[in-house]
Amino acid sequence: MNILKPKEMSLKDMEQLYNFIDIVEKEDIISNKYVDELNVENAQICDTEFENMIFCNVSISNSRLEKNSFNNVKFENCNFSNTSFEKCSFVRCEFCNCKITGGIFIDARLYNVSFFETNASYINFSLASIENILFNNVCLRNSYFQESKFKNVFFEKSDLKQANFSGTSLKGIDLSSSNIEGIAVSIEDIKGAIINELQSLDLLYLLGVKIKE
């Protein structure tokens, strides 16, 4: 696993960004700032570049954050529930102890991004390009990865119950430490994935057979 983490950033060397919403309405590029203790709903932030930033204890829910780019950004204890990141770009970013349930990442690009201890149930990664990504102890129940492009994607102790991988190749993807009960996937999509012995029972439905008790 060779996933690049965000470069080291110290709050003492960064300027705290107050009036975040007002600033993003005026600036196209925001860098070397940190945002703390923000709580907004129904925000619209589009076509903005965020670079070398830390978002801590930030809640931006039921919002549209579309067509933005995030480069070298850390999200800590943040809530982005039911927020759209459609067509956004995330490069060298990290989500730690966040809540992004119902988040929309359709047609997004994620490269060198890590998710730790995060609730991402019902998240939608359909049509996304996902490369060098780690999901570590992440809840991805009822998530959507339809027709996504995977390369070097790692699931460690994550909950993929009833996740949908239709049209996404899982070849070489190690699912053995995660919960894959009820996932939606075709035989062709699951071919070449790494699973454990018990997980094979969860995939017998693909063969159209039942286990007699």
LUMLO-286208 format. One record per atom (N, C-alpha, C): residue in three letters; z, y, x. Coordinates in pm, whole numbers, plus 50000, padded with zeros to 5 digits. Layout:
LUMLO-286208
ALAZYX...
END
This chain:
LUMLO-286208
MET500004988150085MET500005000050000MET500005012450089ASN498995020550076ASN498895032350160ASN498595044550073ILE499625048649998ILE499485059849905ILE500125072149967LEU499365082749981LEU499865094850043LEU500795102149947LYS501985105349993LYS502915113049913LYS502645127949932PRO503165136249841PRO503025150749862PRO503655154749994LYS503085164750058LYS503655169650182LYS505045175250156GLU505895174650257GLU507255179450242GLU507275194350206MET508035197550103MET508175211450059MET509655214350038SER510105225750083SER511505229650068SER511605241649975LEU512515240949878LEU512655251849783LEU512995265049851LYS513725264249962LYS514115276650030LYS512925283950091ASP511825276650110ASP510625282850166ASP509605286450058MET509995284649931MET509075287249821MET509635297949729GLU508755304649662GLU509155315149568GLU509285309249428GLN510385312149361GLN510535307349225GLN509625315449133LEU508925308149047LEU507965314548959LEU508615316948823TYR508915329448796TYR509465333148666TYR508305336948573ASN508565336948444ASN507515340548346ASN506255332448369PHE506455319248380PHE505355310248415PHE504145311848325ILE504345311948196ILE503225312748102ILE502455325748120ASP503165336848139ASP502495349748157ASP501675349948285ILE502205343648391ILE501505343748519ILE500205335548512VAL500265323648451VAL499065315148449VAL497965321048362GLU498325329948274GLU497295336648194GLU496535346948276LYS497115351148388LYS496505361548471LYS495895356048600GLU496465344948652GLU496035339748782GLU495255326648767ASP494205325148847ASP493425312748847ASP493945302748950ILE494645307649052ILE495185299149158ILE496655302649179ILE497515292449172ILE498945294449194ILE499405284649301SER500025289549407SER500405280749518SER501735284949578ASN502375275049644ASN503635277249716ASN504715283449626LYS504835278049506LYS505825282749411LYS506605270849355TYR507775273649297TYR508455263149222TYR508885268549086VAL508865259448988VAL509205263148851VAL510405254848811ASP511435261448760ASP512685254548727ASP513175258848589GLU513715248948513GLU514365251748385GLU513445259448290LEU512245253948268LEU511295259948173LEU511195251048051ASN511165256947933ASN511065249347809ASN510115256447713VAL508905251147695VAL507925257247605VAL507205246347527GLU506655250047415GLU505835241147334GLU504545248247295ASN503535240047264ASN502265245247216ASN501625255347311ALA501785252847441ALA501155261447541ALA499715257047566GLN498905266447613GLN497525263447651GLN497285269047791ILE497095259847886ILE496865263648026ILE495645255948074CYS494555262848099CYS493305256148136CYS492655263048255ASP491875255048331ASP491075260248442ASP491905267648545THR493045261848580THR493935267748680THR494185257848793GLU494275262848916GLU494575254549032GLU496045256349071PHE496755245049079PHE498145245049124PHE498225237549256GLU498745243949359GLU498775237849492GLU500105240349560ASN500635229649624ASN501915230649696ASN503005236249605MET503285228749498MET504255233549400MET505245222649361ILE506395227149311ILE507405217949257ILE507765222649116PHE507675213349022PHE508125215748885PHE509385207548864CYS510505214048835CYS511775207048822CYS512455210948690ASN512865200748612ASN513505203348483ASN512635211948392VAL511355208948391VAL510385216448312VAL509985208348189SER509945214648074SER509485208247952SER508315216347895ILE507135210147898ILE505945216147836ILE505365205447744SER505765205847619SER505395195247525SER504425200247419ASN503715190447358ASN502765193547251ASN501805204747292SER501315203747414SER500515214647472SER499175209747525ARG498325219147563ARG497025216047624ARG497025221547766LEU497035212347862LEU496935216148004LEU495665209548058GLU494535213848011GLU493275206948037GLU492445213948144LYS491655205948216LYS490725210748319LYS491435218348431ASN492695214648456ASN493425220548568ASN493375211148688SER493665216348805SER493765207948924SER495165209648984PHE495745198149023PHE497085197849082PHE496965191249219ASN497215198749323ASN497085193749460ASN498415195449533ASN498985184149576ASN500265184349645ASN501345190449556VAL501595183749444VAL502545188749345VAL503565177849312LYS504835181649302LYS505905172649261LYS506415176549122PHE506595166449037PHE507165168448906PHE508475160548900GLU509595167248885GLU510895160748885GLU511635163748756ASN512045153148684ASN512795154748559ASN512065163748460CYS510775161448446CYS509955169648358CYS509585162148230ASN509295169748126ASN508905164247997ASN507535170047958PHE506545161147952PHE505205165247909PHE504765156947789SER505685154247699SER505385145847584SER504275152047498ASN503335143447457ASN502255147547367ASN501465159447418THR501315159947549THR500545170647612THR499255165047671SER498185172647658SER496875168147705SER496585173347845PHE496285164047937PHE495805167348071PHE494345162648085GLU493615163347977GLU492235158447977GLU491395165848083LYS490635158048158LYS489715163048261LYS490445170648372CYS491735167448392CYS492465173348504CYS492295165048631SER492595171148744SER492555164348873SER493945164748935PHE494425152848978PHE495725151849045PHE495505145449182VAL495785152649286VAL495615147549422VAL496925149249498ARG497425138049549ARG498655137949627ARG499815144049546CYS500075137849432CYS501125142649341CYS502155131649316GLU503305135649261GLU504375126049234GLU505115129949106PHE505285120049017PHE506085121648897PHE507345113248914CYS508505119548906CYS509765112348925CYS510705115148809ASN511125104448741ASN512045105648630ASN511525115448525CYS510275113648487CYS509645122548390CYS509425115448256LYS509085123348156LYS508725118048025LYS507355123447988ILE506375114347980ILE505015118447944ILE504475109647832THR505365106447737THR504955098047625THR503885105047543GLY502855097447509GLY501775103047430GLY500885112647508GLY501045113047639GLY500215121847721GLY498765117547721ILE497855126947727ILE496425124047726ILE495835127447862PHE495355117247932PHE494735118948064PHE493295113848059ILE492645115447945ILE491265110747929ILE490355117948028ASP489505110248094ASP488515115648188ASP489165123748301ALA490415120148334ALA491095126848445ALA490825119448576ARG491085126148687ARG490955119848819ARG492315120148886LEU492785108248925LEU494065107048994LEU493835100149128TYR494255106649235TYR494055101349370TYR495315103549451ASN495905092549498ASN497175093149572ASN498275099449485VAL498565092749375VAL499585097349281VAL500595086149257SER501885089649257SER502955079949234SER503765083849111PHE504125073549033PHE504995075348916PHE506245066848937PHE507415073148933PHE508675065948952PHE509585068148831GLU510185057148780GLU511215058148676GLU510785067748565THR509585065648514THR508995075048418THR508665068048286ASN508895074848176ASN508525069748043ASN507145075048007ALA506165066048009ALA504785069947980ALA504205061247869SER505035057547775SER504525049547663SER503505057647583TYR502515050647531TYR501435056647452TYR500575066547532ILE500655066147662ILE499815074947743ILE498375069847740ASN497425078947750ASN496025075347739ASN495265079047867PHE494905068647946PHE494145070448069PHE492685066048051SER492185065847930SER490815061147907SER489805069647984LEU488815062848041LEU487705069348114LEU488175076548240ALA489405073848284ALA489945080648401ALA489555073448530SER489495080948638SER489295075348772SER490655074848840ILE491125062548868ILE492495060448915ILE492445053049049GLU492755060149156GLU492645054249291GLU493875057549374ASN494395047249441ASN495605048549523ASN496765053649437ILE497135045549339ILE498145049449241ILE499255039049237LEU500505043649228LEU501655034949214LEU502395038149085PHE502625027649004PHE503505028548888PHE504725019948920ASN505845026348950ASN507045019248990ASN508125021048884ASN508465009848816ASN509465010248710ASN509105020748605VAL507895019648555VAL507365029148457VAL507155022148324CYS507555028548216CYS507295023148082CYS505905027548039LEU505005017848026LEU503625020447984LEU503295012747857ARG504285011047771ARG504055003747647ARG503025010947560ASN502135002947501ASN501105008247412ASN500235018847479SER500075017747609SER499225027147682SER497775022947674TYR496885032147709TYR495445029647702TYR494815031947839PHE494155021647889PHE493395022548014PHE491955018047986GLN491405021947875GLN490085017147835GLN488985023447919GLU488145014647974GLU486985018748054GLU487385028148167SER488535025348228SER488975032948344SER488465026348472LYS488405034048579LYS487985028848709LYS489225027548797PHE489545015048835PHE490715012248918PHE490315009449062LYS491095014849155LYS490955011149296LYS492315013249362ASN492855002549419ASN494175003149484ASN495235008449387VAL495375001649276VAL496385005249176VAL497494994849179PHE498744999449182PHE499884990549197PHE500864992449081PHE501194981349015PHE502204981248910PHE503414973448963GLU504554979948975GLU505764973349022GLU506864974648917LYS507274963148862LYS508364962648765LYS508144972748651SER506924973148601SER506594982548494SER506394975048362ASP506514982248252ASP506404976348119ASP505034979648061LEU504174969448059LEU502804971148008LEU502624964247873LYS503714962347801LYS503624955447673LYS502644962547580GLN501664954847530GLN500644959547437GLN499784970847494ALA499674971347625ALA498744980847686ALA497314976047665ASN496384985447658ASN494984982247632ASN494154984847757PHE493554973947812PHE492724974947932PHE491264971547902SER490834973247780SER489474969647742SER488454977147828GLY487544969747888GLY486494975847969GLY486934980248106THR488144976348148THR488654980148280THR488904967548363SER488274966548477SER488444954848562SER489804955248632LEU490534944048620LEU491834942748686LEU491754933648809LYS490574931748858LYS490394923148975LYS491214928449093GLY492054919749149GLY492874923349264GLY494144930849230ILE494374933749101ILE495554941149060ILE496724931349041ASP497854934149104ASP499034925449096ASP499904929748978LEU499934921148876LEU500744923648757LEU501984914848752SER502214907348856SER503204896548852SER504644901148831SER504984913548865SER506354918148849SER506534926548721SER505494927548641SER505524936248524SER505454928248394ASN505804934648286ASN505734928548153ASN504334930848096ILE503584919948070ILE502224921348017ILE502104914947879GLU503224913447812GLU503214907247679GLU502324915147583GLY501374908147523GLY500544914247420GLY499504924047470ILE499174923847599ILE498164933247647ILE496794929847588ALA495994940047565ALA494644938247514ALA493674938447631VAL493044927047656VAL492164925747771VAL491204914247747SER490034914847805SER489084903947790SER489184894547909ILE488614882847895ILE488594873348006ILE487914879548127GLU486844886748102GLU486104892948212GLU486954903648281ASP487704911448204ASP488524922148262ASP489674916748345ILE490284905748300ILE491474900348368ILE491114891448486LYS489864887948498LYS489424878948606LYS489764884948743GLY490464877248824GLY490814881648960GLY492144888948969ALA492814891348854ALA494134897648857ALA495174887748907ILE496284892748956ILE497364884449008ILE498504884348907ILE498834872448855ILE499914871148758ILE500824859648799ASN501994858748736ASN502884847548765ASN502714836548661GLU503394825648680GLU503204813948595GLU503574816848449LEU504674823548427LEU505084826548290LEU504114836048221GLN503554845248296GLN502624854848236GLN501354848048187SER501014836748244SER499804829748201SER499894825848054LEU501134823648004LEU501314820347863LEU500944832147774ASP501144844347824ASP500804856147746ASP499294858147732LEU498534851147815LEU497094853047814LEU496324841247754LEU497064831347704LEU496394819647646LEU495554823147525TYR495904834347459TYR495124838247340TYR493664840747376LEU493394844047502LEU492014846547544LEU491174833847535LEU491844822347544LEU491134809547538LEU491084804047396GLY491754811147305GLY491734806647167GLY492554794247143VAL493594792147224VAL494434780247207VAL495854784547171LYS496614775047118LYS498014777247082LYS498864766647148ILE500104770147178ILE501034760547236ILE501824754047124LYS501804740847120LYS502534733347018LYS503984732147058GLU504874736346970GLU506294735647002GLU506884722346959
END
